[in-house]
């Protein structure tokens, strides 16, 4: 469950600072929102209501995530993002946007399943629960359009306690466009505090792909 929350935190990269509109807001496992609320977007910039759906291999506990909130309208143009942490942990996300109050309150549109083909690039691969550091000599093969190596460290509320977590892997440039502003994003209401987030170019050198899933990095 904690691994799922950590990986799910990646989807928050699709929620940069917000605008003056009323949108449905939620973050939930599965296809449908649970306990959805309303969110008044910040009127300081041009915003839309957004729905983000993530599908993939997250853990044994679930393979779908939905997140709804406000989003910078400029970022609606890039509606697909992909992350690979290992061959056994990955997620593909699709976002849709609309521009009237509560227009994102309907059921989300699921992303098309894409064949995940290695593209010759590799990134460091690790996932670490109970620490905001994640260092490893293992790598993961990037797939399709993933050409960036990402690092994300965060604190998450779980069972009334705050739990640290960190993760490294491959990502699409579209995800990294959002990560650029992630540390300024207000995600406290969803139980997350971003400690550090960054992307660097993926490399093409030979390495052995990590195919294991370990909770301690």
C-alpha positions as CSV (number, residue, x, y, z in Angstrom):
1,X,0.0,0.0,0.0
2,X,2.8,2.4,0.9
3,X,4.6,1.7,-2.4
4,X,1.4,2.4,-4.3
5,X,1.1,5.8,-2.5
6,X,4.7,6.6,-3.3
7,X,4.3,5.8,-7.0
8,X,0.9,7.5,-7.1
9,X,2.6,10.7,-5.9
10,X,4.2,10.8,-9.4
11,X,0.8,11.7,-10.8
12,X,0.8,14.9,-8.8
13,X,3.4,16.2,-11.3
14,X,0.3,16.7,-13.5
15,X,-1.2,19.2,-11.1
16,X,0.7,22.5,-11.2
17,X,-0.5,25.8,-9.5
18,X,-4.2,26.6,-10.2
19,X,-7.0,29.4,-11.5
20,X,-10.5,31.0,-10.7
21,X,-12.8,28.2,-11.6
22,X,-14.7,25.5,-9.5
23,X,-13.5,21.9,-10.2
24,X,-14.1,18.5,-8.8
25,X,-11.1,17.4,-6.7
26,X,-10.1,13.9,-5.6
27,X,-7.2,11.4,-5.5
28,X,-8.2,7.8,-5.4
29,X,-7.2,4.2,-6.3
30,X,-9.4,2.7,-8.9
31,X,-11.2,4.2,-11.9
32,X,-13.7,6.4,-9.9
33,X,-13.3,9.2,-7.4
34,X,-14.1,8.4,-3.7
35,X,-15.0,11.2,-1.4
36,X,-14.7,13.9,-4.1
37,X,-14.7,17.5,-3.0
38,X,-14.8,20.8,-4.9
39,X,-11.8,23.1,-5.4
40,X,-11.8,26.8,-6.1
41,X,-8.9,27.5,-8.5
42,X,-6.5,30.3,-7.9
43,X,-7.5,33.3,-10.0
44,X,-3.9,34.5,-10.5
45,X,-3.4,32.5,-13.7
46,X,-5.4,30.9,-16.6
47,X,-6.6,27.5,-15.5
48,X,-8.8,24.5,-16.4
49,X,-10.4,21.6,-14.7
50,X,-8.4,18.5,-15.1
51,X,-8.9,14.7,-14.8
52,X,-5.7,12.5,-14.7
53,X,-6.0,8.7,-15.1
54,X,-3.0,6.5,-14.4
55,X,-2.8,2.8,-15.4
56,X,0.0,0.3,-15.2
57,X,1.7,-2.0,-12.7
58,X,1.7,-0.2,-9.4
59,X,1.6,-3.0,-6.9
60,X,-0.5,-6.0,-6.0
61,X,-3.1,-3.6,-4.6
62,X,-4.2,-1.9,-7.7
63,X,-3.4,-0.8,-11.2
64,X,-5.5,2.3,-11.7
65,X,-5.5,5.8,-10.2
66,X,-7.6,8.9,-10.7
67,X,-6.8,12.4,-9.8
68,X,-9.0,15.5,-10.4
69,X,-8.2,19.1,-9.8
70,X,-7.3,22.5,-11.3
71,X,-4.4,22.7,-13.8
72,X,-2.6,25.4,-15.8
73,X,-4.3,25.6,-19.2
74,X,-1.0,25.7,-21.1
75,X,-0.2,22.2,-19.8
76,X,-3.4,20.7,-21.2
77,X,-1.7,20.4,-24.6
78,X,0.5,17.6,-23.3
79,X,-2.0,14.9,-22.2
80,X,0.2,11.8,-22.0
81,X,3.0,10.9,-19.6
82,X,4.8,7.7,-18.8
83,X,7.1,6.5,-15.9
84,X,9.1,3.3,-15.6
85,X,10.6,2.5,-12.2
86,X,11.5,-1.2,-13.0
87,X,10.1,-3.7,-15.4
88,X,7.6,-4.6,-12.7
89,X,6.6,-1.1,-11.7
90,X,5.4,1.5,-14.3
91,X,2.5,3.8,-14.9
92,X,1.1,5.6,-18.0
93,X,-1.1,8.7,-17.5
94,X,-3.6,10.6,-19.6
95,X,-5.0,14.0,-18.7
96,X,-8.1,15.7,-20.1
97,X,-9.2,19.3,-19.5
98,X,-12.3,21.4,-19.6
99,X,-13.1,25.1,-18.8
100,X,-16.5,25.4,-17.0
101,X,-17.4,24.9,-13.4
102,X,-17.4,21.2,-12.3
103,X,-17.0,20.1,-15.9
104,X,-14.6,17.3,-14.7
105,X,-17.2,15.7,-12.4
106,X,-18.1,12.9,-14.9
107,X,-16.5,9.5,-15.2
108,X,-12.9,9.7,-16.5
109,X,-11.8,8.5,-20.0
110,X,-9.3,5.7,-19.7
111,X,-6.0,6.0,-21.7
112,X,-5.4,3.6,-24.5
113,X,-3.0,0.7,-23.6
114,X,0.3,1.2,-25.3
115,X,3.0,-1.4,-26.1
116,X,6.0,-0.6,-24.0
117,X,9.1,-1.0,-26.2
118,X,12.6,-0.3,-24.9
119,X,14.2,2.7,-26.6
120,X,17.9,2.0,-25.8
121,X,18.1,4.5,-22.9
122,X,18.5,3.7,-19.2
123,X,18.1,5.5,-15.9
124,X,18.9,4.7,-12.2
125,X,16.1,2.7,-10.6
126,X,15.2,2.6,-7.0
127,X,12.2,2.9,-4.6
128,X,12.8,3.6,-0.9
129,X,10.2,3.7,1.8
130,X,10.9,5.5,5.2
131,X,13.7,7.7,3.7
132,X,13.8,10.7,1.4
133,X,17.0,9.4,-0.2
134,X,17.1,6.8,-2.9
135,X,20.5,5.7,-4.4
136,X,21.1,2.5,-6.4
137,X,23.5,1.1,-8.9
138,X,20.6,-0.7,-10.6
139,X,19.0,0.7,-13.8
140,X,15.7,0.4,-15.7
141,X,15.3,0.4,-19.5
142,X,13.3,3.4,-20.7
143,X,10.3,2.7,-22.9
144,X,8.7,4.4,-25.9
145,X,9.1,8.3,-25.5
146,X,10.7,8.1,-22.0
147,X,14.0,10.0,-22.4
148,X,14.4,11.6,-18.9
149,X,15.6,10.3,-15.6
150,X,13.5,11.5,-12.7
151,X,14.0,11.7,-8.9
152,X,11.1,12.4,-6.5
153,X,11.3,12.5,-2.7
154,X,8.1,13.2,-0.7
155,X,6.5,12.9,2.7
156,X,3.0,11.2,2.7
157,X,0.2,11.0,5.2
158,X,-0.6,7.3,5.8
159,X,-2.7,5.9,8.7
160,X,-2.3,9.2,10.7
161,X,1.5,9.2,10.4
162,X,3.8,11.0,8.0
163,X,6.0,8.6,5.9
164,X,9.0,9.5,3.8
165,X,9.5,8.0,0.4
166,X,11.8,8.4,-2.7
167,X,11.8,7.0,-6.2
168,X,14.0,7.1,-9.3
169,X,13.3,5.9,-12.9
170,X,12.6,6.9,-16.5
171,X,10.0,9.5,-17.5
172,X,8.7,11.3,-20.5
173,X,9.7,14.9,-21.1
174,X,6.0,15.8,-20.7
175,X,6.1,14.6,-17.1
176,X,9.3,16.6,-16.4
177,X,7.6,19.8,-17.7
178,X,5.3,19.5,-14.8
179,X,8.0,18.4,-12.3
180,X,9.9,21.7,-13.0
181,X,7.2,23.5,-10.9
182,X,6.3,20.6,-8.6
183,X,8.0,22.0,-5.5
184,X,5.9,25.1,-5.7
185,X,2.7,23.1,-6.1
186,X,0.3,23.1,-3.1
187,X,-0.5,19.4,-2.6
188,X,-0.8,19.5,1.1
189,X,-4.6,18.9,1.0
190,X,-3.9,15.6,-0.7
191,X,-1.5,14.5,2.1
192,X,1.8,15.1,0.3
193,X,4.8,17.3,0.9
194,X,7.2,17.4,-2.0
195,X,10.8,17.4,-0.7
196,X,12.7,17.3,-4.0
197,X,11.8,16.7,-7.6
198,X,14.1,16.8,-10.6
199,X,14.8,15.4,-14.1
200,X,18.0,14.8,-16.1
201,X,18.6,13.4,-19.6
202,X,18.6,9.6,-19.8
203,X,21.7,7.7,-20.8
204,X,22.4,5.0,-23.4
205,X,25.2,3.1,-21.7
206,X,25.1,-0.7,-21.1
207,X,23.6,-1.8,-17.7
208,X,21.6,-4.6,-16.2
209,X,17.9,-3.8,-15.9
210,X,16.4,-4.0,-12.4
211,X,13.5,-6.4,-12.5
212,X,12.9,-6.6,-8.7
213,X,10.5,-4.7,-6.5
214,X,12.0,-3.9,-3.1
215,X,10.4,-1.7,-0.4
216,X,13.9,-0.7,0.9
217,X,15.5,0.6,-2.3
